[in-house]
Amino acid sequence: MTPGAPDPLRPIEPPSDIDIELKLLMEAIFLKYSYDFRNYTGASQKRRVLYALEQLRLPNVSALQEQVLHDPTVFAQLLQFLTIPVSEMFRDPGYFLTLRQQVVPVLQTYPSVKVWVAGCSTGEEAWSLAILLREEGLLERTQIYATDINPASLDKARQGIFPMDAVRSYTANYQRAGGRRAFSDYYTAAYDAARFDPALCANAVFADHSLATDSVFAETQLVSCRNVLIYFNRALQDRALRLFHESLCHRGFLGLGAKESIDFSAFATRFDTLARAERIYRKVS
């Protein structure tokens, strides 16, 4: 037998009760609500469901499944745990600086531009890109599509209102990302919150879209999907990358999160690497 190969005589360890319950819960959610979490990574999904059990004061996953099937409000609550929004404006400033220096000059050659922010969460990245595009003279001819599966997150994203404590840290990110103005020029402060200029996203569409079940809806020049693929298994990652590839125009740009890569995916040969450290790629001719 080859060293390291599995022993064919060794019995396969059966899945634990909670793993079985999780699989049944995700199947129930898909059948009842058409939200497909079946190909999300198991470890992250388990942590989020266990935390939801604690917060909802339920004894086990089976009890949660019963509640979800019979009470849509419980599913709406669970959805907030399954899609925990973790974002910030100009997150990983080097990414935005590279977009400004290497991607924007190409986008400026187009008469009109379409940008897809996939998995936009509560909107921090979409508003950041809008600011960058305004400073580079592109915003008025750019359509931003900001999509997510969480309706509550999309509502927050449309509002463009963020806690002032967070905005103070966003300012440093903006400056490191090559910001050209005072960050405070873009928002109005009131009641411990900052409301960003609605004109920034006047051409933005915030819409429901699932990378697990939906199809391509527009041809785009830039797709930015950051810190989303890390929650998908390999099959769902490849599905998402196929959507991005189909959406992008000839030599369009794809941006991923700092811990994500296309190197070992089915689409590794369909993109050139523009900036490896910043995870920015360009569609192969």
WOZIMO-V631297 format. One record per pair of residues at least 12 apart in sequence whose ideal C-beta (glycine too) atoms are under 7 Angstrom apart, sorted by sequence separation. I is the first residue (numbers start at 0). J is the second residue. D is the distance in Angstrom with one decimal. If there is no record, write none. Layout:
{{I/J/D} {I/J/D}}
This chain:
{{25/37/4.8} {48/60/6.3} {51/63/6.9} {116/128/6.6} {170/182/4.4} {270/282/5.9} {271/283/5.8} {269/282/6.9} {270/283/6.1} {114/128/6.3} {129/143/6.4} {185/199/6.8} {269/283/5.3} {128/143/6.6} {224/239/6.9} {253/270/6.2} {125/143/5.8} {260/278/6.7} {224/243/6.7} {259/278/6.0} {261/280/6.2} {125/145/4.0} {166/186/6.9} {55/76/6.6} {222/243/4.6} {240/261/6.3} {257/278/6.4} {244/266/5.9} {256/278/6.5} {21/44/6.6} {122/145/6.4} {255/278/4.2} {21/45/6.2} {211/235/6.0} {222/246/6.0} {240/264/5.6} {254/278/6.4} {112/137/6.1} {163/188/6.1} {222/247/6.0} {241/266/6.9} {244/269/5.7} {254/279/5.0} {51/77/5.5} {119/145/3.9} {240/266/4.4} {21/48/6.3} {114/141/6.0} {116/143/6.5} {119/146/6.1} {120/147/6.1} {166/193/4.5} {215/242/5.5} {219/246/5.0} {228/255/6.5} {229/256/6.6} {237/264/5.7} {252/279/6.4} {253/280/4.6} {112/140/6.2} {116/144/6.9} {119/147/5.0} {163/191/5.1} {210/238/6.9} {218/246/6.5} {219/247/5.9} {220/248/5.7} {236/264/6.0} {237/265/4.6} {51/80/3.9} {111/140/4.9} {112/141/4.3} {113/142/4.9} {114/143/5.0} {115/144/4.7} {116/145/4.5} {117/146/5.7} {118/147/5.9} {162/191/6.7} {163/192/5.8} {210/239/4.3} {217/246/6.6} {219/248/6.8} {225/254/6.4} {229/258/5.6} {237/266/6.9} {252/281/5.6} {50/80/6.1} {107/137/6.4} {162/192/5.9} {163/193/5.5} {215/245/4.7} {218/248/5.3} {221/251/6.6} {225/255/6.1} {226/256/3.8} {229/259/5.9} {106/137/6.1} {113/144/7.0} {121/152/5.0} {125/156/6.4} {161/192/6.7} {215/246/4.7} {220/251/5.2} {221/252/4.7} {222/253/5.1} {223/254/4.4} {224/255/6.4} {225/256/4.0} {228/259/4.8} {250/281/5.9} {251/282/4.9} {95/127/6.5} {99/131/6.0} {103/135/4.8} {120/152/5.3} {160/192/5.3} {161/193/5.5} {210/242/6.4} {219/251/6.4} {220/252/6.9} {250/282/5.7} {47/80/5.1} {98/131/6.6} {122/155/6.4} {126/159/5.6} {160/193/7.0} {47/81/5.6} {86/120/4.6} {103/137/6.8} {121/155/4.3} {122/156/2.7} {160/194/4.9} {250/284/6.6} {86/121/6.2} {88/123/4.6} {121/156/5.3} {159/194/6.4} {247/282/4.7} {249/284/6.9} {24/60/5.6} {47/83/6.5} {84/120/4.0} {87/123/5.5} {95/131/6.0} {99/135/6.7} {159/195/4.0} {27/64/5.4} {31/68/5.9} {84/121/4.8} {86/123/4.3} {119/156/5.7} {122/159/6.5} {86/124/6.4} {88/126/6.4} {89/127/4.9} {159/197/6.7} {244/282/6.6} {20/59/6.9} {21/60/6.0} {24/63/6.5} {28/67/6.5} {88/127/4.7} {20/60/3.6} {24/64/4.7} {27/67/6.6} {20/61/5.5} {23/64/6.3} {27/68/5.8} {159/200/6.3} {32/74/5.9} {17/60/6.1} {36/81/6.1} {134/179/4.8} {134/180/7.0} {157/205/4.8} {156/205/5.2} {153/205/5.0} {153/207/6.7} {130/185/5.7} {143/200/6.9} {150/207/6.8} {145/203/5.9} {143/202/6.4} {145/204/7.0} {148/207/6.5} {142/202/5.5} {143/203/4.1} {144/204/5.3} {145/205/4.9} {146/206/5.4} {141/202/6.4} {146/207/7.0} {148/209/5.0} {144/206/6.8} {146/208/3.6} {82/148/6.3} {133/199/6.5} {82/149/4.4} {84/152/5.2} {126/195/5.5} {130/199/6.4} {82/152/6.8} {129/199/4.1} {78/149/6.0} {129/200/5.5} {79/151/6.4} {126/199/6.2} {144/217/6.3} {126/200/6.5} {129/203/6.7} {125/200/6.8} {87/165/6.7} {99/177/4.9} {125/203/6.1} {89/169/6.2} {92/172/5.0} {96/176/5.1} {87/168/6.9} {88/169/3.9} {95/176/3.7} {96/177/4.7} {87/169/6.2} {90/172/6.7} {89/172/3.6} {92/175/3.6} {88/172/6.2} {89/173/4.9} {92/176/4.0} {87/172/6.8} {88/173/6.9} {89/176/4.6} {117/210/6.4} {128/223/6.8} {124/223/6.4} {124/225/6.6} {113/217/5.7} {115/219/4.7} {113/218/6.6} {114/219/6.3} {117/222/6.3} {113/219/4.4} {114/220/6.9} {118/224/5.7} {113/220/6.0} {114/221/4.7} {115/222/4.7} {116/223/5.2} {117/224/3.9} {112/220/5.1} {114/223/7.0} {118/227/3.7} {117/227/6.6} {109/220/6.0} {34/148/6.5} {106/220/5.8} {106/221/6.8} {102/221/6.6} {115/246/6.2} {102/252/5.2} {94/254/6.5} {91/257/5.5} {101/273/6.3} {38/211/6.4} {101/274/6.6} {35/209/6.5} {35/211/3.9} {35/212/5.0} {97/274/4.8} {102/279/6.9} {33/212/6.9} {97/277/4.5} {97/279/5.8} {93/276/6.9} {94/277/4.7} {93/277/5.4} {43/230/5.4} {40/230/5.8} {39/230/5.4} {40/231/6.6} {39/231/6.2} {40/232/5.6} {38/231/6.3} {38/232/4.9} {38/234/5.6} {38/235/3.7}}
